[in-house]
Amino acid sequence: MTRVFGSPKKWADLIDPMVPTILYLVLDCWTQMPVPDDTDHEDDITVRLCKILRQNRTARDLPFQIDPQMVELEPEEGNQTGRMDITFRPLVAREDIYFCLEGKLLNVIQNGRRRSLASEYVKQGMVRFISGKYSKAVLHGGMAGYVRDGDTKHAISRVAVNIKKQAAALGMESDGGLASSSVIENDDRVRETNHKRKTHRFLIHHLFLPVPILSE
C-alpha cells in the first residue's frame, strides 16, 4: 500500500499562497478572450479560457498545472465525484490537492427575455463545493460567472439574493453573503463567500467576468 507522508492540512495549505496568483491570472487572461458566438455554451467558453490560461502559465513558468474537465475519484471506492471545469494543481503527488474554478453562465437571453441563472450558479456550482463533491481536501475554491450581457452589477445582485435563499445549504450564517475579496482589493468583479463544512471553513472566490461583446 502506498503511503503519502504529511498531514492533509499541510498539503491543503499549499493552495493558500497560490490563490492570488490564480485569480490575477484568470482576470488577466479574460482580457484576451475572443468574442464568442451566440450559440456558445459554458463548456465552449471554459475550454477557450483554459487554452489561454495554459499559454500564459507556460510563458510565466508558474509552478502549477492547468487542466480542463478533470474528474476527481474517491480513492476508496473509485467513484466519480464530479467533473470540474478548470483545475490548478501544484506539482505534488496528491491528486486531491488543487484549486477548482467552476464556470457558470449568467444573464443570458432566452426567448427574448433575460434570465440571470443565479439559482443555477448557486445550486449547481457553489453547493458542490460545500457538499464536498469538489475540492474536498482543500480550503479554497473558485466560481467564474460568465456574464453574457456584460451587466456584472445585475449578475452580482441576483447571485447575492440566491445565496441568501440557500444560506443553510451553503453552510452560511443568515447574515452571510457576498463580501469584498480579501485577496484582490479594489476590483468590483471579485467577491468571496465564507462557508462552514463539516470539519473546516471553506472560502469561495467569485469572479464575475463580462463576456466580450462585438462592437457595432
Backbone hydrogen bonds, N-H to C=O, Kabsch-Sander energy under -0.5 kcal/mol:
donor,donor_aa,acceptor,acceptor_aa,energy
5,F,3,R,-0.6
11,W,7,S,-1.7
12,A,8,P,-2.7
13,D,9,K,-2.3
14,L,11,W,-1.6
15,I,12,A,-1.8
18,M,15,I,-1.3
19,V,15,I,-1.3
19,V,16,D,-0.8
22,I,18,M,-2.6
23,L,19,V,-2.6
24,Y,20,P,-2.6
25,L,21,T,-2.2
26,V,22,I,-2.5
27,L,23,L,-2.3
28,D,24,Y,-2.4
29,C,25,L,-2.7
30,W,26,V,-2.2
31,T,27,L,-0.8
31,T,28,D,-0.8
32,Q,29,C,-1.7
33,M,30,W,-1.6
40,D,37,D,-1.4
45,I,41,H,-1.9
46,T,42,E,-2.8
47,V,43,D,-2.7
48,R,44,D,-1.8
49,L,45,I,-2.5
50,C,46,T,-2.7
51,K,47,V,-1.9
52,I,48,R,-1.7
53,L,49,L,-2.6
54,R,50,C,-2.5
55,Q,51,K,-2.0
56,N,52,I,-2.3
57,R,53,L,-2.8
58,T,54,R,-2.2
59,A,55,Q,-1.9
60,R,56,N,-2.0
61,D,57,R,-0.9
61,D,58,T,-0.5
62,L,57,R,-1.8
64,F,62,L,-1.3
65,Q,89,R,-3.0
67,D,87,T,-2.2
69,Q,85,D,-2.4
70,M,84,M,-1.0
72,E,70,M,-0.5
72,E,82,G,-1.3
74,E,79,N,-1.9
77,E,74,E,-1.2
78,G,74,E,-4.1
81,T,72,E,-2.3
82,G,72,E,-0.6
84,M,70,M,-2.9
84,M,82,G,-0.8
86,I,101,L,-1.6
87,T,67,D,-2.7
88,F,99,F,-2.5
89,R,65,Q,-3.0
89,R,87,T,-0.6
91,L,63,P,-1.0
92,V,90,P,-2.5
94,R,92,V,-1.5
97,I,94,R,-1.2
98,Y,96,D,-0.8
99,F,88,F,-2.5
100,C,98,Y,-0.6
101,L,86,I,-3.3
102,E,100,C,-0.6
102,E,142,G,-2.8
103,G,101,L,-0.6
104,K,144,A,-2.6
106,L,146,Y,-2.5
107,N,116,S,-1.3
108,V,115,R,-2.2
110,Q,108,V,-0.6
110,Q,113,R,-3.3
113,R,110,Q,-1.7
115,R,108,V,-3.4
121,Y,117,L,-1.9
122,V,118,A,-1.9
123,K,119,S,-3.1
124,Q,120,E,-2.4
126,M,121,Y,-1.7
127,V,122,V,-2.5
128,R,125,G,-0.7
129,F,125,G,-0.8
129,F,126,M,-1.2
130,I,126,M,-1.5
131,S,127,V,-2.4
132,G,129,F,-0.9
133,K,128,R,-1.2
134,Y,128,R,-2.0
138,V,135,S,-0.9
141,G,203,L,-1.9
142,G,100,C,-2.6
143,M,205,H,-2.8
144,A,102,E,-2.8
145,G,143,M,-0.6
145,G,207,L,-3.1
146,Y,104,K,-2.7
146,Y,144,A,-0.8
147,V,145,G,-1.1
147,V,209,L,-2.6
148,R,106,L,-2.8
148,R,146,Y,-1.1
150,G,147,V,-1.2
152,T,150,G,-1.7
155,A,151,D,-1.9
156,I,152,T,-2.9
157,S,153,K,-2.2
158,R,154,H,-2.2
159,V,155,A,-2.3
160,A,156,I,-2.5
161,V,157,S,-1.8
162,N,158,R,-2.0
163,I,159,V,-2.3
164,K,160,A,-1.8
165,K,161,V,-1.6
166,Q,162,N,-1.6
167,A,164,K,-1.2
170,L,166,Q,-1.8
171,G,168,A,-1.4
172,M,167,A,-2.7
176,G,173,E,-2.0
179,A,192,E,-2.7
181,S,190,V,-0.7
185,E,183,V,-0.5
190,V,187,D,-1.8
191,R,206,H,-2.3
192,E,179,A,-2.0
193,T,204,I,-2.1
195,H,202,F,-2.7
196,K,171,G,-2.1
197,R,195,H,-0.6
197,R,200,H,-2.8
202,F,195,H,-2.4
203,L,139,L,-2.5
204,I,193,T,-2.5
205,H,141,G,-2.7
205,H,203,L,-0.5
206,H,191,R,-2.8
206,H,204,I,-0.5
207,L,143,M,-3.0
208,F,189,R,-3.0
208,F,206,H,-0.5
209,L,145,G,-2.7
209,L,207,L,-0.8
211,V,147,V,-2.7
